[in-house]
Amino acid sequence: YKTWLEVFLRGGTNRQIKKKFRALGYQVQKIKRFQIGTGCMGELQSGESRVLTSEELKQIMTSS
């Protein structure tokens, strides 16, 4: 039996989602990141990367 959940974090630490759900008695099998800050991941496949635009970099640096 599988349940899909959508989780929104404003700031996170390493493996935070897995740790929180494990504490509640649930096992997390897969996590997929859709967005970092205001930058959307778009059509990137697992393991792929792309160069950030100067505007994306500026947004990331000022949102901390």
RADA-V291960 format. One record per residue. N is the residue number from 1. RES is the residue in one letter. SS is DSSP state (H for helix, E for strand, C for the rest). OMEGA is omega in radians with two decimals (* if undefined). Layout:
BEGIN
n=<N	N>
res=<RES	RES>
ss=<SS	SS>
omega=<OMEGA	OMEGA>
END
This chain:
BEGIN
n=<1	2	3	4	5	6	7	8	9	10	11	12	13	14	15	16	17	18	19	20	21	22	23	24	25	26	27	28	29	30	31	32	33	34	35	36	37	38	39	40	41	42	43	44	45	46	47	48	49	50	51	52	53	54	55	56	57	58	59	60	61	62	63	64>
res=<Y	K	T	W	L	E	V	F	L	R	G	G	T	N	R	Q	I	K	K	K	F	R	A	L	G	Y	Q	V	Q	K	I	K	R	F	Q	I	G	T	G	C	M	G	E	L	Q	S	G	E	S	R	V	L	T	S	E	E	L	K	Q	I	M	T	S	S>
ss=<C	C	C	C	C	C	C	C	C	C	C	C	C	C	C	H	H	H	H	H	H	H	H	C	C	C	C	C	C	C	C	C	C	C	E	E	C	C	E	E	C	C	C	C	C	C	C	C	C	C	C	C	C	H	H	H	H	H	H	H	H	H	C	C>
omega=<-3.12	3.07	3.10	3.11	3.04	-3.07	3.11	3.10	3.04	3.10	-3.08	3.08	-3.12	3.09	-3.08	-3.11	-3.13	-3.13	-3.13	-3.13	3.09	3.12	3.10	3.10	-3.13	3.11	3.10	-3.12	-3.07	3.06	3.09	3.14	-3.13	-3.03	3.00	-3.07	3.10	-3.12	3.14	-3.12	3.09	-3.05	-3.14	3.06	3.12	3.12	3.13	3.09	3.05	3.11	3.10	3.06	3.12	3.10	3.09	3.10	-3.14	3.14	3.13	-3.09	-3.11	-3.11	-3.10	*>
END
